[in-house]
């Protein structure tokens, strides 16, 4: 998960840089076109070059991401889940501080 979070954050940074170079001042407001809370969707497709296939909040497949809303995601670990959100063009951990420190 740590490497995926890093790649997602790096992909956002690259897209921001590309937008600046192109003179595009649009804020990043979407990471993918996936449906919310649906299995087998391609997540983060707007910012990474590899496939991240979603789970849903019923299956909660360990080691997988679920899309909770247009800007909110969760990653399922064996003992809990970690919440992330796209805020102000940044992918940030929204879980308890001790969990976020462990995964970032």
N, C-alpha and C positions, 0 to 999 in steps of 0.2 A: 504494500500500500504506500509506503514512504516514497518509493520510486515513482509510482503513478502520480502522487500528489506533486512531486517535484516536476514531473513532465507536464502536468496540467498547468502549474504555475509558470513554468518556462514557456509553454505554448502561448499563454496569455501575454507574457512579456514580449514575445516575438511579434504577436499580432498588433500589440500597441505600437511597437517600433515601426512596423510596416505601415500602419495607419499614419503615423507622424511623417514618415518619409513621403507618403503619397499625398500629404496635406489633408487627410481625412480626419476630422476631429470627432467622429462618432465614438461614443463610449461603447465598450464591449458589454452587451446586455444579454448575450446568449452564448452558451458553450456548445449547444447541439440543437438538433430539431427532433429529438426523441420525445415520445409520449411520456406523460407523467405516470409513474407507478405501474409500469408495464414491463414484463420480462422480454428478453431477447431484443432490446432496442440498442442502437449504437450511441453510446454516450461520448461526450467531449469531441465529437467529430469535427467541430469548427476550429479546434485548436491543436489537436494531436494527429499524428500520422498513423496511428495504430488503432485497432478496434478494442473498445471496452464495452463488453456486452452487459446489459443491465439485468438485475434481479428485480423483484418487487417486494413490497412490505409484508406480504403474506409468506412467500417462500423464504425470504431473508437468507439467501445463499451466502455462506461464509466465504469471505474473500472477494465479494462482489459489491458493486455500487447499485444503489437504487435512486432514481430521480423522484424527489418529493414534490417539487414545484419547478417553475421555470428557472429558478436560481438556487435551489436547495437540493443537496444530495446527501446520502448517507452511505457509509462503508461498513459492512458487517464483519465483525471480528467474532471469534468463538464465544467470548464472554459478554460482549456488548456491541454497540454501534457508535460510529463517530460521524458527527454532523459537519457538513461543509456548506459554505454559501459563496456565491459570486456577489461581492460587495464592492462598489466603487472600482470596478475593473480588476479586482483581486480575488483569488480563491482562498478563503480563510476558514480555519477550523472554528466551529461554533459550539463544540462540546465543552465539558468542564476543563479548566485550565490544565490540570495534571494530565488528562488524556491528550489534549492538544500538544503539550510539550513532548509527550512520548512519541507522537506520530509525525511531527514536523521536523 
